Amino acid sequence: MSQMLQMFQQAGAAQFSAMIGQVAPYFASIAPQMVELRPGYAEVRFAKRREVLNHIGTVHAIALCNAAELAAGSMTDASIPDGCRWIPKGMTVEYLAKADGDIRTVADGSAVDWDQTGDIKVPVMAYVGDKPVFRAEITMYVSQA
């Protein structure tokens, strides 16, 4: 079991969310709440608040990217086989609608072959309520440790 998944299970969602900002300080900028983490799935939420807004009063594109990378990275860590490591290699994003509310970000890796190494494409979607506002594909480079 990955250390990240073990931390999530032992500490619980609230404590894990506080710890992730200590481990990787930039993630703290969105005040993320890790709702769920398991192999093949991660869900991160963050509130629409002044610190994450752009000049038109919607959630900033980079805040969405930040949440997408957190969800995809956490899920990748929980999904790859023991003895492997990962690093994000690239991100392609698409903004689908104005992000005008609290954000729910989902990395769904249920269709990913986690036994492979090399470049793995991780899909991520962000929602305001049920409305899709953002889509990302994050390329993770997975290799033997």
N, C-alpha and C positions, 0 to 999 in steps of 0.2 A: 504494500500500500504506500502511496506517495506521502511524503511528509506533509504536504499541503492538505491533502484529504484527511490525514490523521489529525492535524491541528484543527480543522473544521469540525470533525466529529467529536473531538475531546473538548474543545473550548466552547463550541456552540456558535451559532450564527452571529450573535451580537459581539461577543468577545473576539471572534475571528475577524470580523469587520474592522474592529478597532486595531487589531494587531497588524493587518495587512498594510495599513498606512505607516506603520513603524518599519516594516520590512522594506517596503517600496514607497518612499515618501510622496512621490508625485500622485499616486492613487488617492492619497488623503485629500487632494484638492477638490474632489467631487463628493467627499464624505460618503463613500459607497457602503451599502448594506448587502452582504452576500446572503441571499435568501436560501439558495440551495446549491450544493456541490456534490456531484457524484460522477463516476466514470461516464463520459458521453454527454454530460449536461451540467451547465452552470447558469445561475440566474443572479444578477446583480441589479439592485435598485439604487437610485439616488433622487433626491428631491430637487425640484425647480426652486432655486433660491438665487439671490443676487450674485453670489460668487461664481455661478456657472452660466450667467446670461451673456448674450451678445448685445450689440447696440440696438437691436430691434425688440429686445425683451423676450427672446426665445432662448432655449438651451443652446449654448455654443457648440459648434461642430467638433471642436477638440475635446470637449467634455464627453461627448458621445463616443469619440474614438478612445478616450481613456477608459470608459466603462467597457467598451468592446474588448479592448486588450486585456483588461482584468478578467472578464468572463472567459474569454478564449484561452488565456494563459493558465488560469486556475483549472479549467476543464481539461486542457491538454496535460497538465501535470498529473491530474487525477486519472487520466486515461491511458497514458503510455505505459509500456511494460517496465517492470523493474530492470534496472541496469541501463536505462535510456535517459537522455536529457534533451532539453528543447530550448529554442530561442526564437523569438519572433523575427521573421526575415522581411516581411512586407505586409502592407495592408491596402486593400482596395475598398473604397467606401462609396456609398450612394445615399444622398439625402432625399427622402421620399416625401416628406411633409414637414411643416413647421413643428418643431418640438416645443410645444407650448404648455407643458405640464410635467409632472413627475415622470421619471423615466424608469422603465423596466427593460433590462437588457438580457437577452437569452443567447447563450452559445449552445447549439444543439449539434453534438457530434455523433449522434446515433447512426448516421450513415457513413461515418469515417472508418477506414480500416486502420485501427490503432496498432496493429502488429507490424506495419511498414516503417521504414526509416526514410530519411530524405525530406523533401518538401511535402507537407500535409496542409491542405486547405481547410480552414476551420470557418464555418458559416456562423454569423452573428446577426441578430435582429434586435432593434430597439423599438419600444412602443410607448406611446402615451395612452393609457387605458388600453383599448383594443386596437388603436390606430397605429399601423407601422409608420415610423418616422425616419428610420435609418437602417441601412443594410451594410454589412461589411463581410469581406472574405479576408481572413488573416492567414498568411502563409507562415507556418511554423516549421522550422528546420529541426527534425528529430534525428538524433544519432546515438550510437552506443556511448555510454559514459566512460 
